[in-house]
Amino acid sequence: MKSNSLVHRTGVLATGAVIAMLPSLGVAALTLCTLAAVDVPERAGRDVAARQYAVIPIESRSDFCRTKSEGHYADPHDHAVFYRCMNSRRRMATYEFRCADGAWYDDERLACVARR
Protein backbone atom coordinates (compact mmCIF):
# COMPACT_ATOMS: atom_id res chain seq x y z
CA MET A 1 0.00 0.00 0.00
CA LYS A 2 1.34 3.46 -0.90
CA SER A 3 2.26 5.91 1.85
CA ASN A 4 -0.46 8.35 0.72
CA SER A 5 -3.23 5.78 1.17
CA LEU A 6 -5.47 5.26 4.18
CA VAL A 7 -7.58 2.27 5.17
CA HIS A 8 -11.14 3.00 6.30
CA ARG A 9 -14.15 0.83 6.98
CA THR A 10 -16.69 3.35 5.60
CA GLY A 11 -16.62 6.84 4.09
CA VAL A 12 -15.26 9.36 6.60
CA LEU A 13 -13.97 12.91 6.42
CA ALA A 14 -10.42 13.38 7.68
CA THR A 15 -10.17 16.50 9.80
CA GLY A 16 -7.57 19.01 10.88
CA ALA A 17 -7.45 22.66 11.87
CA VAL A 18 -6.42 25.91 10.21
CA ILE A 19 -6.38 29.44 11.54
CA ALA A 20 -7.77 32.14 9.23
CA MET A 21 -7.75 35.90 9.60
CA LEU A 22 -11.17 37.34 8.71
CA PRO A 23 -11.11 41.10 9.35
CA SER A 24 -14.18 41.66 7.13
CA LEU A 25 -16.22 39.64 9.62
CA GLY A 26 -14.62 41.22 12.66
CA VAL A 27 -13.08 37.88 13.62
CA ALA A 28 -9.41 37.67 14.59
CA ALA A 29 -9.11 33.93 14.17
CA LEU A 30 -11.38 31.09 13.13
CA THR A 31 -10.74 27.38 13.33
CA LEU A 32 -11.99 25.39 10.35
CA CYS A 33 -12.16 21.65 10.74
CA THR A 34 -12.30 20.14 7.26
CA LEU A 35 -8.83 20.09 5.73
CA ALA A 36 -8.90 16.80 3.92
CA ALA A 37 -11.70 14.78 2.48
CA VAL A 38 -11.49 11.09 1.75
CA ASP A 39 -12.76 9.43 -1.43
CA VAL A 40 -14.01 5.95 -0.42
CA PRO A 41 -15.70 3.56 -2.88
CA GLU A 42 -19.21 2.48 -1.98
CA ARG A 43 -18.37 -0.76 -0.14
CA ALA A 44 -19.79 -0.14 3.31
CA GLY A 45 -18.68 -2.66 5.89
CA ARG A 46 -15.54 -3.78 4.02
CA ASP A 47 -11.99 -2.55 4.44
CA VAL A 48 -11.06 -0.43 1.44
CA ALA A 49 -7.99 1.63 0.52
CA ALA A 50 -8.76 5.33 0.13
CA ARG A 51 -6.71 8.22 -1.25
CA GLN A 52 -6.58 11.36 0.90
CA TYR A 53 -6.87 14.68 -0.94
CA ALA A 54 -5.69 17.89 0.67
CA VAL A 55 -8.11 20.82 0.76
CA ILE A 56 -6.52 24.27 0.63
CA PRO A 57 -8.37 27.25 2.17
CA ILE A 58 -8.37 30.29 -0.12
CA GLU A 59 -8.98 33.86 1.03
CA SER A 60 -12.40 34.76 -0.34
CA ARG A 61 -13.90 38.16 -0.90
CA SER A 62 -16.83 36.56 -2.71
CA ASP A 63 -20.49 37.04 -1.83
CA PHE A 64 -21.22 33.56 -3.20
CA CYS A 65 -23.14 32.58 -0.05
CA ARG A 66 -25.19 35.76 0.21
CA THR A 67 -28.34 34.05 -1.16
CA LYS A 68 -27.52 30.47 -0.06
CA SER A 69 -28.36 28.35 2.97
CA GLU A 70 -25.66 27.01 5.28
CA GLY A 71 -23.74 24.12 3.67
CA HIS A 72 -21.14 23.11 1.04
CA TYR A 73 -21.45 24.17 -2.63
CA ALA A 74 -19.40 23.39 -5.74
CA ASP A 75 -18.09 26.35 -7.76
CA PRO A 76 -20.08 26.48 -11.02
CA HIS A 77 -17.00 27.50 -13.06
CA ASP A 78 -14.05 25.67 -11.44
CA HIS A 79 -14.67 22.05 -10.40
CA ALA A 80 -11.64 22.04 -8.07
CA VAL A 81 -13.14 24.85 -5.93
CA PHE A 82 -15.95 24.63 -3.41
CA TYR A 83 -17.52 26.94 -0.83
CA ARG A 84 -18.59 26.46 2.77
CA CYS A 85 -21.45 28.81 3.64
CA MET A 86 -21.80 29.50 7.36
CA ASN A 87 -24.30 31.68 9.12
CA SER A 88 -22.47 34.37 11.09
CA ARG A 89 -24.15 36.83 13.39
CA ARG A 90 -24.12 39.61 10.80
CA ARG A 91 -24.43 37.76 7.47
CA MET A 92 -23.86 34.49 5.61
CA ALA A 93 -20.08 34.01 5.50
CA THR A 94 -18.29 32.53 2.46
CA TYR A 95 -15.24 30.27 2.91
CA GLU A 96 -13.56 29.13 -0.29
CA PHE A 97 -11.46 25.96 -0.67
CA ARG A 98 -9.51 24.31 -3.50
CA CYS A 99 -8.99 20.57 -3.87
CA ALA A 100 -5.28 19.74 -4.24
CA ASP A 101 -3.50 17.02 -6.23
CA GLY A 102 -5.61 17.54 -9.36
CA ALA A 103 -8.79 16.40 -7.58
CA TRP A 104 -12.23 17.93 -8.08
CA TYR A 105 -15.08 18.58 -5.66
CA ASP A 106 -18.01 16.15 -5.77
CA ASP A 107 -21.05 17.92 -4.31
CA GLU A 108 -22.93 14.63 -3.84
CA ARG A 109 -20.15 13.08 -1.70
CA LEU A 110 -19.14 16.46 -0.18
CA ALA A 111 -15.50 15.49 -0.79
CA CYS A 112 -12.58 16.03 -3.16
CA VAL A 113 -12.29 13.02 -5.48
CA ALA A 114 -9.90 11.85 -8.21
CA ARG A 115 -10.68 13.08 -11.70
CA ARG A 116 -11.70 10.22 -13.96
BALUMGU-7065 format. One record per residue (C-alpha): residue number from 0; residue in one letter; x, y, z. Coordinates in nm, 3 decimals. Layout:
+-----+---------+---------+---------+---------+
: num : residuo :      px :      py :      pz :
+-----+---------+---------+---------+---------+
: NUM :       A :       X :       Y :       Z :
...
+-----+---------+---------+---------+---------+
END
This chain:
+-----+---------+---------+---------+---------+
: num : residuo :      px :      py :      pz :
+-----+---------+---------+---------+---------+
:   0 :       M :   0.000 :   0.000 :   0.000 :
:   1 :       K :   0.134 :   0.346 :  -0.090 :
:   2 :       S :   0.226 :   0.591 :   0.185 :
:   3 :       N :  -0.046 :   0.835 :   0.072 :
:   4 :       S :  -0.323 :   0.578 :   0.117 :
:   5 :       L :  -0.547 :   0.526 :   0.418 :
:   6 :       V :  -0.758 :   0.227 :   0.517 :
:   7 :       H :  -1.114 :   0.300 :   0.630 :
:   8 :       R :  -1.415 :   0.083 :   0.698 :
:   9 :       T :  -1.669 :   0.335 :   0.560 :
:  10 :       G :  -1.662 :   0.684 :   0.409 :
:  11 :       V :  -1.526 :   0.936 :   0.660 :
:  12 :       L :  -1.397 :   1.291 :   0.642 :
:  13 :       A :  -1.042 :   1.338 :   0.768 :
:  14 :       T :  -1.017 :   1.650 :   0.980 :
:  15 :       G :  -0.757 :   1.901 :   1.088 :
:  16 :       A :  -0.745 :   2.266 :   1.187 :
:  17 :       V :  -0.642 :   2.591 :   1.021 :
:  18 :       I :  -0.638 :   2.944 :   1.154 :
:  19 :       A :  -0.777 :   3.214 :   0.923 :
:  20 :       M :  -0.775 :   3.590 :   0.960 :
:  21 :       L :  -1.117 :   3.734 :   0.871 :
:  22 :       P :  -1.111 :   4.110 :   0.935 :
:  23 :       S :  -1.418 :   4.166 :   0.713 :
:  24 :       L :  -1.622 :   3.964 :   0.962 :
:  25 :       G :  -1.462 :   4.122 :   1.266 :
:  26 :       V :  -1.308 :   3.788 :   1.362 :
:  27 :       A :  -0.941 :   3.767 :   1.459 :
:  28 :       A :  -0.911 :   3.393 :   1.417 :
:  29 :       L :  -1.138 :   3.109 :   1.313 :
:  30 :       T :  -1.074 :   2.738 :   1.333 :
:  31 :       L :  -1.199 :   2.539 :   1.035 :
:  32 :       C :  -1.216 :   2.165 :   1.074 :
:  33 :       T :  -1.230 :   2.014 :   0.726 :
:  34 :       L :  -0.883 :   2.009 :   0.573 :
:  35 :       A :  -0.890 :   1.680 :   0.392 :
:  36 :       A :  -1.170 :   1.478 :   0.248 :
:  37 :       V :  -1.149 :   1.109 :   0.175 :
:  38 :       D :  -1.276 :   0.943 :  -0.143 :
:  39 :       V :  -1.401 :   0.595 :  -0.042 :
:  40 :       P :  -1.570 :   0.356 :  -0.288 :
:  41 :       E :  -1.921 :   0.248 :  -0.198 :
:  42 :       R :  -1.837 :  -0.076 :  -0.014 :
:  43 :       A :  -1.979 :  -0.014 :   0.331 :
:  44 :       G :  -1.868 :  -0.266 :   0.589 :
:  45 :       R :  -1.554 :  -0.378 :   0.402 :
:  46 :       D :  -1.199 :  -0.255 :   0.444 :
:  47 :       V :  -1.106 :  -0.043 :   0.144 :
:  48 :       A :  -0.799 :   0.163 :   0.052 :
:  49 :       A :  -0.876 :   0.533 :   0.013 :
:  50 :       R :  -0.671 :   0.822 :  -0.125 :
:  51 :       Q :  -0.658 :   1.136 :   0.090 :
:  52 :       Y :  -0.687 :   1.468 :  -0.094 :
:  53 :       A :  -0.569 :   1.789 :   0.067 :
:  54 :       V :  -0.811 :   2.082 :   0.076 :
:  55 :       I :  -0.652 :   2.427 :   0.063 :
:  56 :       P :  -0.837 :   2.725 :   0.217 :
:  57 :       I :  -0.837 :   3.029 :  -0.012 :
:  58 :       E :  -0.898 :   3.386 :   0.103 :
:  59 :       S :  -1.240 :   3.476 :  -0.034 :
:  60 :       R :  -1.390 :   3.816 :  -0.090 :
:  61 :       S :  -1.683 :   3.656 :  -0.271 :
:  62 :       D :  -2.049 :   3.704 :  -0.183 :
:  63 :       F :  -2.122 :   3.356 :  -0.320 :
:  64 :       C :  -2.314 :   3.258 :  -0.005 :
:  65 :       R :  -2.519 :   3.576 :   0.021 :
:  66 :       T :  -2.834 :   3.405 :  -0.116 :
:  67 :       K :  -2.752 :   3.047 :  -0.006 :
:  68 :       S :  -2.836 :   2.835 :   0.297 :
:  69 :       E :  -2.566 :   2.701 :   0.528 :
:  70 :       G :  -2.374 :   2.412 :   0.367 :
:  71 :       H :  -2.114 :   2.311 :   0.104 :
:  72 :       Y :  -2.145 :   2.417 :  -0.263 :
:  73 :       A :  -1.940 :   2.339 :  -0.574 :
:  74 :       D :  -1.809 :   2.635 :  -0.776 :
:  75 :       P :  -2.008 :   2.648 :  -1.102 :
:  76 :       H :  -1.700 :   2.750 :  -1.306 :
:  77 :       D :  -1.405 :   2.567 :  -1.144 :
:  78 :       H :  -1.467 :   2.205 :  -1.040 :
:  79 :       A :  -1.164 :   2.204 :  -0.807 :
:  80 :       V :  -1.314 :   2.485 :  -0.593 :
:  81 :       F :  -1.595 :   2.463 :  -0.341 :
:  82 :       Y :  -1.752 :   2.694 :  -0.083 :
:  83 :       R :  -1.859 :   2.646 :   0.277 :
:  84 :       C :  -2.145 :   2.881 :   0.364 :
:  85 :       M :  -2.180 :   2.950 :   0.736 :
:  86 :       N :  -2.430 :   3.168 :   0.912 :
:  87 :       S :  -2.247 :   3.437 :   1.109 :
:  88 :       R :  -2.415 :   3.683 :   1.339 :
:  89 :       R :  -2.412 :   3.961 :   1.080 :
:  90 :       R :  -2.443 :   3.776 :   0.747 :
:  91 :       M :  -2.386 :   3.449 :   0.561 :
:  92 :       A :  -2.008 :   3.401 :   0.550 :
:  93 :       T :  -1.829 :   3.253 :   0.246 :
:  94 :       Y :  -1.524 :   3.027 :   0.291 :
:  95 :       E :  -1.356 :   2.913 :  -0.029 :
:  96 :       F :  -1.146 :   2.596 :  -0.067 :
:  97 :       R :  -0.951 :   2.431 :  -0.350 :
:  98 :       C :  -0.899 :   2.057 :  -0.387 :
:  99 :       A :  -0.528 :   1.974 :  -0.424 :
: 100 :       D :  -0.350 :   1.702 :  -0.623 :
: 101 :       G :  -0.561 :   1.754 :  -0.936 :
: 102 :       A :  -0.879 :   1.640 :  -0.758 :
: 103 :       W :  -1.223 :   1.793 :  -0.808 :
: 104 :       Y :  -1.508 :   1.858 :  -0.566 :
: 105 :       D :  -1.801 :   1.615 :  -0.577 :
: 106 :       D :  -2.105 :   1.792 :  -0.431 :
: 107 :       E :  -2.293 :   1.463 :  -0.384 :
: 108 :       R :  -2.015 :   1.308 :  -0.170 :
: 109 :       L :  -1.914 :   1.646 :  -0.018 :
: 110 :       A :  -1.550 :   1.549 :  -0.079 :
: 111 :       C :  -1.258 :   1.603 :  -0.316 :
: 112 :       V :  -1.229 :   1.302 :  -0.548 :
: 113 :       A :  -0.990 :   1.185 :  -0.821 :
: 114 :       R :  -1.068 :   1.308 :  -1.170 :
: 115 :       R :  -1.170 :   1.022 :  -1.396 :
+-----+---------+---------+---------+---------+
END
